C-alpha cells in the first residue's frame, strides 16, 4: 500500500474531478435547456420541483414505463405466490412459479409472446437431445438470428398495438436465448443418464419462465438454478421481510440517484446533438463521459437489483451486482465485475469450449475474439457494436500480454531488484490510466455510437494533443490508484 496521505490525495483529486466536471455538464445543460427541449422534448414530472428531465435514454425510459404499467405488480405477485408456495406446497414451488411465470408472460406479451418463448424452448430442447455442442450452438444462433429478420419483425409488430410491446418481446427473447443455451449445453455435457435426470423439459420450462429474470436478466446458469431450487433453502418469513425492506431501501436510493442525474444533467440529449457535443469545453466533455458511464452503472443497480432481490427471497443466489465503474481500471476487471452473470456465461459456454488459453497464444486470441464476436451479435450486431467489441478485444489482449510479460521470471526479478514496491504500484497506475482511457472510449461507443466515439477520439487524442491528452491521463492516473486500492480491499474482504 502507498502512504495514507498519498492515497487520500488521489481520492480527493478523483472526487474533485468528478464533481467539477459534473458541474460543467450541469451548466451546459441549463444554458442549452431550451434548445434541447425543442429538439428532444424534455419532460416535467414534478419529481424534483421544476427541474426538467432528459427522457432520451431509451432503456431507462422503457423499463420505467413498463414498471409503472405492469412489471412492479407482476413482480410483487411473484413474491406473494412464492412465499405462499413455500408455506403451503414447498415441494411443488418450482412448478407453481413456472405457472405464474407463464401467466405473467401472458399478461404483458399475450398469447403470441408465450407461444414464441415456448417455441424457442421446445426447439432448443429437441436439438439438445442429439447431445451435440455444435448443433446446440447452431440452433441458438439460428433462433437468435430470427429476431433480426425484417419479415419476422413485421409479423411480430402486427401482434401488438404499441412499439413498446414489440420491444419487450424482443428483449425477452434475447435474454431467454442465453437461458435455453445454458440448458442445452449443460445437457450435452452430462454423460450418465443419472446426471441428466434434472435436465428434463419441465425443469427447462421452470428455468426459462422464472419471472424475476424473465425480461432483462441477470443471467443465472442452469446448474445453479436447478440445484438451488431443489435445495428449497428459503428463509423464515421474518428474515424474508427484513431482506425485502433493506433491499427496497437500497433500490429506492439507487432509483432516486438515477432520476436526479437525468434531471440535473442532460447528457443523453447532448450526445444526441452532434454540434453541441463538438462545441462544449473539454471539462464538460470529460464530465459527460463520466456521467454517462456512471448513469449506466446506477441504472443497472436498479434493473439488476430488482430481480436479484426477488431471487434472494426465493432462496437463490443471484450474480453480484455491478461494481462501481469509477473503480474500474482495466478491460478485464470491467468484464469480470460489471455484468457477472454474462461474464460467467461467456467464459463457461463460449471462451472455454472454443479452446480458451489451452492452445497457446493464437488459441487464446481466437477464443477471445469469438467471445467478443458472440456478445456483439447477441446485443444486436450493429456496426458500432462490432467497433465496441474490437476495442474490448484489443484492450483485453494488450492487458493480458503486458501481464504475461511482467510475470516472466527475468522481468519480474528485474523490476523487484530495481524498483521499490511503491514505484511499481505507481507504474501500474500509469499503465492502467492508458488502459482506462480506451476502456471509457469503448464504453462511449457502446452507449452513444460511433459518432460519439469519433468526437471523443478527435477532441481528446488528436486535437487535444498533448495538453488535453496528458491532462486526461493524469486524471485517470488518480482514478487508477483509487481503483487499485479498492480492488485490494475487495479481494481482502
N, C-alpha and C positions, 0 to 999 in steps of 0.2 A: 504494500500500500504506500501511496505517496503521503507526504506530510499533511496533516489535517488542514492546515491553513491553505495549502495549495489546492486541495480538493474543494474546500469551501469557496475559494476564489473562482474555480471553474464552474461550480454550481451557481454562484451569484451571477457570473457573466452569462451563463446559459439562460437563467431566468430573465435577466435584463434584456437579452436579445429577443427572447420570446415576447415579453410584454411591450417593448418599444416597437417592434415590428408589427405586432397586433394593433397597437395604437395608430400606426401609419395606415394600416388597412382600414381601420375604423374611420379615420379622417377622409380617406379617398371614397369610402362607401357613402358617407354623408354628403360629401361635396358633389358626387355624381348620382345622388339618390333619384332625382327627378328623371335624369337621362336613363338610368337603369330601370326605373319604374315604367317609363314609356315603352322600353324595349322588351322587358321581361315580366311586367305586371306583378310587381311586389305586392305582398299580401299584408293586410292589417287584421290580426286576430285578437288583439286586446290582451295577449298573454303577458307582455311587458309594457303595459301602458300604451303610448302612442307609437312605439317602435314598429317599423315595417319589417316584414320577414322575407328573406330570399327563398323562394319555393323551387328554385331551378335544379336542386339536387334531386334527380328523378327517383332514386332508390329510397331516400328518406321520405319524400312526399308520398310515394307509392305505398310504402308499408304503414306510414302513419294514417293514411286514408283508409286502408283496409283494416287496420287495427280498430279504428273508431267504428267502422261498419259491422264487422263480423268477428275478426280474429281474437280480440280480447275476450269476447263472450264465449267463443268456442274453446279457447284455451282454459278459461275458468271452468267451463263444463267438463273438460278433460280432468282437471284437478278433482272436481266433485265425484265424477264417475270412478276415477282411480282410487280415491280414498274409500268410497263405498264398497268397491270391489275388494279392496284389501280387508275390510272389516267383515264382509258377508260371504265372499266367494274367492278367497285368496288363490286357490289352485287354478281358478278359471280367469284370473285377472288378465293374462295376455290376450285371451280371446275376446273378453269384454272390451278391452281397449282397442282391439282390432276392429270390432263392430262400431265402436264410437268413431274411430278414425275414418272408416268408410262413410258413416253418416255425416261427419263434419265436412269431408271432401264433397259429398253430395250437396250440402248446404251452400257452399261457395262456388263450386265448379259445375254443379248439376250432373245429370246422368252422363253426358259426353265426357266430362272430366274424369269421373270414376272409371268409365269404360277405357279411357286412354291409359290411365295408370295401371289398371288391371291387365290390359292387353300387353303392355310393355313387360310387366312382371311375368305373365304366362309365357311369352315368347322367350324371355331370358331363362326361365326355369326349364323349359323344354330343351333349349340348346345346351344348358348345363349338364343334362343327362348324358351327353356324349363324352363328358369329362375331358374336354379338350380346351386348354387355355386359349389357344389361337381362335377357335370357333367362338368361345365366350366373349373374347375381346372384340372380334369382328361383329358379333351380334350387338354388343353395347355401342360400338362406334356407329353401326348402321342405324340403330334406334335413335342415337343422338343426332345423326345427320338428318333424320326425317324432320327434326324440329326446325331446320333451316330451309327446307324445300318450299319454294314460293307457293306451289299449288296446295300443299298441305296447310300452309299458314292461312291461305284464303279460306279453306274449308273450316278451319278452327275458328277463324274470326266470325264466320257466319253463325256459329253456335251461340254467340254472346251478343248482348246489346251494347257493351262498352269495351273500349280497348283495355281497360284495367283488368277486366275478367280474362281476356285473352292472355295478357302478360302474366297474370297469376298462374294460369295453366302452364305457360312456357317455363316460368321459374320452377314450378313444382316438378315438371317432368325432367328438367335439367338436373335438379338435386336428386330426384329418385333414381336417375341413371347411375349415380355413384353407389347408391344403396343396392340395387339389384346386381350391379357389377361385383360388389363385395361378396354378396351371397354366392354368385356363380363361381367366382374364382376360388373361394374357400371350399365349395363343394367339390371342385375339380381336384383340390389338393388332398382330400380325405381318401385314404387308401382302403381302410377297412369298413365294411358295412356298419359296424357298431359306431364308428366315428361319424357316419353320415345320418345317424338316427335323428339328430336335431335339425338336419338340413332338409326339412320337409316343406311342402308347399304352404301348409298353414303357418309355419314359422316365417316363411318368406313374406306372407301377407301381413303378419304381425309386425315384421321389421319395416316393410315398405309403407304401411299405413299408420305407423306410430306418429300420432298427430303433433306433438310439440316440435319435432324436427321436420315436419312434413313439407312445408313450403320453402324454407330457406336454410335448412340445416340447424345446428352444425352437423358434421359428418361423424358418425359413430360406426365402427366396423361391426359386421355381423357377429363374429365370435364374442366380442364384448357385450353386445346387446343381448344375445340369447343366453349367455352364461349368467349375466346379472338378472335377467328376467326370471330364469329358472331358480335362482337362489332365493328370490322373494324377500330380499332384505329391505324392508320398509320400516322407517322409524315409527315411534308411537305418535298418536295424534298431537300430543303436546309438543314433541320435538318437531314434527312437521309444521305446526303452526309457527313455532319460533323461526324455523328456516324460511317459511313463507314471508313473515313480517320483515325479517332482516333483508331478505332478497328483494322484496318490493321497495324497501327504503333505498337500497343501492340503485335499483333500476330507475326510480323516480329522480334520484340525484343525477344520474347519467343523462336521462332524457331532458331534464331541465338544463343541463350544461350544453347539450347539443342544440336545443332550441335557442338558448342565449347566444350561441355562436352565430346562428343564421339570422338572428335579429340584429346583432351588432356589426357583423362583417358579411358583406355580400360577395364572398369570394367566388361562389359558383357563377353568379351573374357576371362578375368581372372577367372570369375565364371565358365566358361566352361572348364577350366583347373584345375582339382581337385588337382594334385600335387603342382602346383604353388600356389593355394589358401591355401593349408595347410602349405606352406613354408614361406609366407610373414610375416612381422612383425605385432605385434598387432596394431600398429598405422595405418599400411596400411589396415589391416582387418577392423578397425573401419572406415577408410576413404572410403573403398569400400562399406560398408553398407550405410553410409551417401550419397555417390554419387549415389548409386543405387536407393534409395528411393526418392532423390531429382530429379534425372532424370525422374523418373516415374511421379513426380508431374509436372515438366515443360512440359513433353510430353503431359500430359492431359490438360494443359493450352492451348496447340495448338490444340489437337484433339477435345476438347470440345469448345474451344474458337471460332473456325471457324463456326460451326453450331449455337453457341449462338449469334454470331454477326448477322448472317443472320436471325435468329428468331427475334431479336430485330428490324431489318429493316422491318420485316413483321408485327410488332405490337404485337408480342408475348413476354411473359416474360419467358426467359429460367431459368432453375435452376442455382443458383450461381455457379461460377467456383470453383474448388478445393481450399481449404485453404492450405497455405504452411505447409508441413509435419514437418518442423523443429520447428513449434509452437504447434504441437500435443503432448499431454502428457497423453492421455487416449484412450482406445479402443472405448469408447462411442463417444468421440469427433472425432476420425478418421472416424467412420462410418457416423456420422451426418454431417460432413463438407467437406469430400473429394468428394464423388460422391453423391451430394444432391438428384438428381433425382432418383437414385437407392435406396437410403435410404428411400425416401418418398414412393416409390413403395412397398418396403418390409414392411414398417410399416402399410400402408393402406390395402394392399392386402394379406399379409401373417401373420404378427405378431398379429394384432388386430382381424382378423376373427378367428384365431386359439384359441384366448382367451386372449392374452395379459397379463396384470397384474391384471385382474379382478377376477382371480380364485386362489389367494394365491401364495405362494412360488413355489409349484410344477407346477402350471399352468404357471407361468412366466418362469420357467426353460424350460418347454416343448415348449412354444411358441417361446422362443429364439432359442432353438435347431432346431425347424422346420424352422425358418427363415434362419439360417446359413446352414442347410441342403439344402434348396432350392437354395440359392445363390451359394453354391458349385456345385450343379448339373447343374445349369444354366451356370456356367463358363466352364463346361466340365466334371465334375465328376471324375477327375483323382485322384490318390492316394494322391499326395501332396496337392491337393485342399481340400480333407477331413481333412488332418492334419492341414492345414491353418484354416479351418472352426472350428475345435475343439479348437485350440488355441484361436481364437477370441471368441467363446462361453464361454470358461473358463475365459478369460480376462474380458468380459462384465459382467459375473456372479459375479466374485470376486469384481469388482469395484462397482457394484450395491449393493452387500452385505455389503461392507465396508461403502458405503454411507448411507444405511439404518441404520446400526449400529450407526454411528456417529450422525445421525439425531434423534435417540431416545432421549426423554427428559432428562433422567438421564445422559447419556454420554455427550450430548450437554452442559448441565448445568455444569457438572464436568470439561469439557475442558475449558469452558468460565471462570470458577472460578479459575482454577489453572494455565492456560496458557494464556499469552498475545496474542493479535491478530497477532503480528509478529512471535511469536513462532508457533502458529497454522498454519500460512502461510508456515513456513519452514518445519513443519511436513507434510503438504500437498505435498510440493515439493519432500520430501524424499520418500513418498509413491508413488508419481507419477513417480519418477525415476525407481522404480522397475517395475511398470506397463509399462513404456515406453520401458524398455529393452526387455520385452516379446513381446510388440507390434512390435518393429523393427524386432525381430526374426521371428514373424509370417509373416511379410511383405516380409522378405527374402525368406521364404519358398514359398510364393506365386510367387515371381519374379524369384527365382533361383531353386526351387525344394527342395526335402527332403535332398539331399546330401549337399547342401549349408547350410541348417538349421542345420544339424548334425555337420558340420565342425565348425560353429559358436558356437554351444552349447558346444562342446568339448573343443575348444580353449579358450573361454571366461569364461565359468561357471564351467568346470571340471578341465582341465589342468591349467587354469589361476587363480584358487582359491588359496589364497584370493586376491593377489595383483592386477591382471588384472581385476577381477570381481569388486572389490571395486573402482578401478580407473574408470571403465566404468560407474558405478552407480554415482560416483562423477561428471563425465562429464554430465550425464543425469540429475543430480540434478540442474545444472546450466541451462540446456535446459528447464527444467520444470518451473523454475522461469520465464524465458522469455516467455514461452507459457502461463502461468497463467496470467501474466501481459498483454499479447496480447489479451487473451480471455476476460479479464475485459474491456479493451479498446474497443474491438469489440462489446461486449454486450452494452456498454455505447453508442456507435455510433448507 
